[in-house]
């Protein structure tokens, strides 16, 4: 019974994009590990930008530093 948790920043992923992620992850588990789709759980958590950090910086500042380099 696989459980996959996808965390993305809350920046407007559409229902269609989320559905594609759920299908893609489920299909991959079927293909690679021979798991049953009916017992495969995929959860998408959307995290606000101010609650996500990379390299010691809030993600917005991290992205800004990448653009400036």
N, C-alpha and C positions, 0 to 999 in steps of 0.2 A: 504494500500500500504506500506508494511514493507520495511524498508531500514536498512541493517545491514552492519556495517563497521568493517572489521577485520584488525587489524594492527599486522604485524609480522616483526621480524628483517629480513633484507635482507641477507639470508644465503643460498640461493640456493633452495628454495621450487620449485619443478617441476611443470610443467603445469598440470600434472595428480593429484598432491597433491592439487593444487589450485582448480581444477575442483571438487575434492572430498569434499573440504571444502564448496564450493558453493552449491553442491548438498545436502550435509548433513545439512547445515543451512536451506536451503529451505525446505527440507523434515521435519525438526523439526518444522518449523513454520506452515507447513500444519498440522502436527500431533497434535501439542499442541494448536494452535490458529485458526485452520481451515482457514488459509490464502490461497490465490490463487497463485500458483507458477508463473503464467504469470505476476503478478503485484508485485512480491517480488524481491527486488534488493539487491544484495550482492556485496560489493566492498572490494577488498583486497589491502591494502597499505603496501608496503615493506619499512621499515625504516632502514637506515644505522645504524650500531651499535653505532657509535659515536654520533648519534642523539637520543639515547634511554637511559634513566636512570632509575635505580631502587635503592631505599634506599639511595638516595643521591650520587650515584656513576654511572659513565657510565657503561652500561651493561657488557662490557668486564671485568672491574675491579670488578664488583659485582660477576660475575661468578667465577673469580679467588679467591675472598674472600671465596666463598662457598667451593671451592675445598681445600682450605688451612685449613678450620675449621673442 
